Amino acid sequence: MTENRITIEQGKRSGQPCVRGLRITVRDVLGWMAAGMTIEQILSDYPELEPADFPAIFDYAARVGRGPLCEVPHA
């Protein structure tokens, strides 16, 4: 699922993972959701996205999030 919907291309959005080769990154979508947008609002604002893109975005983020944890230094 994710392999077909999440793409990484040199020169497009600095090589960040994008949705289906669009100039919309996984980070963009997650940022909009973190800011309070719903999937329906995002689909309305970005009609080039498809409902099936969201499970792929979540799956990709979950797999990346399984990477090694690092401590954040406290000030």
C-alpha positions in Angstrom: 0.0 0.0 0.0 2.6 2.6 1.1 5.1 1.7 -1.6 2.7 2.8 -4.3 1.5 6.0 -2.7 4.5 7.4 -0.9 7.3 8.4 -3.2 10.7 10.0 -2.7 12.3 11.8 -5.7 15.5 13.7 -5.7 14.8 17.4 -6.5 11.2 17.2 -5.5 10.5 18.8 -2.1 14.2 18.3 -1.2 13.8 14.5 -1.4 11.1 14.4 1.3 8.5 11.6 1.1 5.6 12.8 -1.0 2.1 11.5 -1.7 2.0 9.8 -5.2 4.6 12.1 -6.7 2.6 15.2 -5.9 4.3 18.1 -4.2 2.5 17.3 -1.0 4.7 15.7 1.6 3.8 13.3 4.4 5.0 16.0 6.8 2.6 18.5 5.2 -0.4 16.2 5.8 0.6 15.3 9.3 1.2 19.0 10.1 -2.3 19.9 8.9 -3.8 17.2 11.0 -1.7 18.2 14.0 -3.1 21.7 13.5 -6.6 20.4 13.8 -7.7 19.8 10.2 -9.8 16.7 9.5 -9.2 14.3 6.6 -12.4 15.7 5.1 -11.1 19.3 5.3 -7.7 18.3 3.8 -9.5 16.5 0.9 -11.6 19.6 0.3 -8.6 21.9 0.3 -6.4 19.6 -1.7 -8.6 17.7 -4.1 -5.6 16.0 -5.7 -5.3 13.9 -2.6 -7.5 10.7 -2.3 -9.0 9.1 0.7 -6.8 6.0 0.2 -3.7 8.2 0.6 -4.3 8.6 4.3 -3.7 5.0 5.4 -0.5 5.1 3.4 0.6 8.3 5.1 -0.1 6.9 8.5 1.6 3.7 7.7 4.7 5.5 6.4 4.8 7.7 9.5 4.4 4.7 11.8 7.3 2.9 10.1 9.6 5.9 10.2 8.6 6.5 13.9 9.9 3.0 14.8 13.4 4.2 14.2 15.9 4.5 17.1 14.9 7.0 19.7 17.3 9.8 20.7 17.3 11.9 23.8 16.5 15.5 23.4 18.8 17.6 25.6 17.1 19.7 28.2 18.1 23.4 28.4 
